[in-house]
Amino acid sequence: MKPDQPQVADRVAELEEWLRKRGIGVLFDAQAAAWVGREAMSLEELAGRVDLLIVLGGDGTLLAAARAVGDRGVPLLGVNLGTLGFLAETSWEALFEALDGALEGRLVVAERMRLEVTVERRGEIVERELALNDAVIGKSALSRMIDLETRADGAYVTTYHSDGLIVATPTGSTAYSLSAGGPILVPEGRSIVLTPICPHTLTQRPLVLPEACRIEILVIDTRGGDVHLTVDGQIGARLEEGDRLRVVRAEHPARLLVSPGRSRFSVMREKLRWGER
């Protein structure tokens, strides 16, 4: 549940009543529980006890839920209460029809590739996260360029001289990577995109790698500035010179419930105005 939206309290109560009338048990995260006066659980606890996680909010809320699910196989149904709703495709108006479809087995589980991101510092792992969208190495506003030596399956790719580097999944290809000039990939695809942020040379362009590729990024020069790793735009960690990032395809994908009659291209046209003149 997206916080700081008390106006949806009535919707939470309506959803609970609809589910309970059909004999379906309902559990709540802290925000939703507070609005309907029920016992609260963490997202991690919910993910371990439910058959379906209904996420009310926007894309950021769904990203947080996907991270909380971890390696569990529980599917997520994203209900868009925000603006874009590229990941949370279902509108509130279409929710109950979608739930009927889910109960009748008419919705499709779309598996979305995730990335496992680890940061190694002086031989020890200091950070480990799952990313549904992307992992971004970036600098603070006042920092100079940073140098990132990048390898794929042990082979030297290049040293990016840039404001940073985005490592994106196909799902994340329409997020920050797209704004930085990266390609649009079909979200159910199995590739990894490297997109430099404002590279110093025109020859350093976005690169699409196979899903099984093991990516290694060494922070070789921060030029005295602050450099951070940000995962899905939500989880951050400060990086130091000599830190080594390893990015691989996560063993367990995220599982999203989607309508079988809605194509990826219609979503892009509707949400991104893709193809408009």
N, C-alpha and C positions, 0 to 999 in steps of 0.2 A: 504494500500500500504506500502510495506517495504521501509523504508528510506535508503538513501545513496546507491541507485542503479540506477544512471542516465542512465545506459545502457538499461533500460527497458522503457525509455520514448517513443521510437518508438512503442513498444508493446501496451502501453496505448492508443496512437493515433490510432493504428490499431483496437484495441478493440472498441474504441468509434465509429469509422466509421462503423464497422460491426453492432453495435447495432442501430445506428441512421438510417442506410439504411433499417432497419426492423421496423422503426417507434417507437423505444424504447427510452424513455428519459433516460439521463445519468447524474448522479450527482457524484461529486468527493470529496475525502478527500484532505487535504492540500497538501500532497506530489504529488499526481497524478494531481491535479489542476495546480500546478506550472509548470509541464512538458508540459501541453497542453494549458495553458493560459486560464483556465476556473475559474469560481467562486468556492471557496473552502468552505467546511463544515467540522465540527468535525465528528468523527465517531458516536458519540451519536446522532447528528442531522441527519446524513445519515440513521441510523437505524430506526428513526422515520418517514422517508419519502419514503423509497423504498420497493419494493416487493422482491428484491433479492440483497444481498450484495456479490459482487465478490471481493475476497481477493487475491491480488497478492503478493506473498512473500514466506514465509515458515511457519512452525508450530508456531513459536513465533508470527508472524503477525496474524495468525488465532486465537490464544489464546487471543490476545489483542482485536480483533474484536468481539469475542464471549463475552468478558467482557463488551465491549461498548454497545452491543445489549441489555444487561440487561434482563428485563422480557418481552421484545417484542418478537413476534414470527417470525421475519423475518429470512428466511433461508440463510445460508452462503455457497458459492461455493469457496473452497480453491484451488488456482492455485499455484503449487509449482515452485518457482524460486530459491529455496535454494538447500540443499543437501539431507536431509533425506526425508522430506515431508510425514511423517506418517499420519498427520491429513489433510494437504493440498494434497489430493491424485491426483488431476488432473494436468497433465503436460500442458505446454503451447501448445504443439503440438496437444493435445486432447481437448483444451478448446472450440473451436468453435463447434466441434461435441457435446460436453457436453452441450453447450448453446442451440443448436438445440434440444437436448433431453429434456432440461428443459422447453423450450417453447412449446414442444409437450407433456409435461407431462410424459416423459419416465424415468426421473430420480426419485430416491427414496429419500424422506426426512428421514434421520436417526436421531432419537432423542437421544441425549447424555446427560446422567445425569450430573448435576452440584452440587456443594456443596456451601452452604451459611456458611461463616465463620465470627464469631464475636469475638471480644476481649473485655472482661469486666475488668475494673480496678477500684477498690474501688467503686463498685456499678454502674459505668457509662460505657456505650459502647463507646470505643475509636476507634474502627476499625470494618468495615463491608465490606466484599468482596465476590464476586462470583468466584468460581474456576471450570474450566473445567477439568484440570489435577489433581492438588493437592494443599494442604496446607502443608508447611514444617516448623517445628520448629527446628531451628538449632543454633549452636553456632559459634562464630568467630574462626578463625584458632588457636588462642592462648588460648582459653578458655579450662577449664577442662570439665569433663562430667557434664550433667545437669540431674535433676530429674523431671520427669513429671508424676504426679498422673493422671491416666486415668480411666474414668467411661463410661459405655454404658447403656443408659436408666436408669441412677441412680445407677446401680450396679458397684461396684468396680471391675475393670479389673486387673490392676497391676500398679506399679510405675516403669516406664522405667528409668533405669540408663544407659544413652547412650549419643552419640553425638547429638541426636535429634530424631525426630519422623516425619514420612510422613503419611499424611491422603490423600489417593488417590481415585479417581473415577475409574471405569473400563477403561475409556479412558486413564487416567493417569497411569494405571498399567504398561504400557510399557514405561514410562518415568523414572523419578528418582527412583521410587519405585522398578522397575525392576533391576536397577543398584545396589540397596541396598539389593537385594535378595528376593524381593517380587514376588508374582505369576502373571502370565499373565491371564487377564480376557477378555472375549469377550466385545468389547467396548459398545455394545448396552445393556449390562447387567445392573443389578440394585443391586450393592453391594458397600460396602465401605471397603477399605483396610487400615489397620494400619501396617506400616512397620517401625520398629526401625532402626536407623542409628548406626551401630557399637555398639550394646548393650554390656553391661559389662558381661552379663550372657548368656550362650548358650540356656537357656530355654525361653528367650524372642524372639519368632519367629513372623513372619508376621501373622496377624489375619484378616480373612474376616468376615465382619459383614453384616447383612441385611440392605437394603437401608433405611428403616424407622428408623434405630437406631439413637438415639440422643447421640452424643459423647461430653464429657466434659473433658477438659485437664487443670489441674492446674499446673502452674509453681511453684514448691515448693522450688527449690534450683538451683541457677545459678552458685554457687561456685565463685561468684565474677566476672564472665565473661559476655561478651555481648551475648545476646540471641535474635534472630530475628524470626519473622514470614515472610515467603515468599509465595506468592500466584501465582501459575502458573509460577514461576521463574521470575516474572516481578514486582510485587507489594510487597513492604517490609514495616515492622513496627518493631520497637524495643519493646522487651518484658521485663517485670520486674517480680521479685518474687512476687507471689500473683495474677498475672494476670490469668484470667480464660478464656479459649477458648471454644467456643461452635461450633460444626460442625454438620450440618444437611443437608439432601438432599434439594436442592433448589426446589422451587415450579415449576419453569419453566426450562425445559431442553434447551440445545443448539440444533439447528436444522441444520444439515449439509446435503447438496445435494451430493449423491453418486450414482455411477453406479449400477443398479440392477444386472448386470452380474459379479460383482467382489466380491468374498467372502472375509470375514475377514482373512481367513487363507492364501489366496494368498497374501494379503497385508503384513502379518507377514513374510511370506517366502521371499518376495521381499525386504521389507524394513529392516527387522531385521535379515535376513538370518536364520530364525527360522527353526530348523529341519535339517540343513546341517551337514554333517559329515566331 
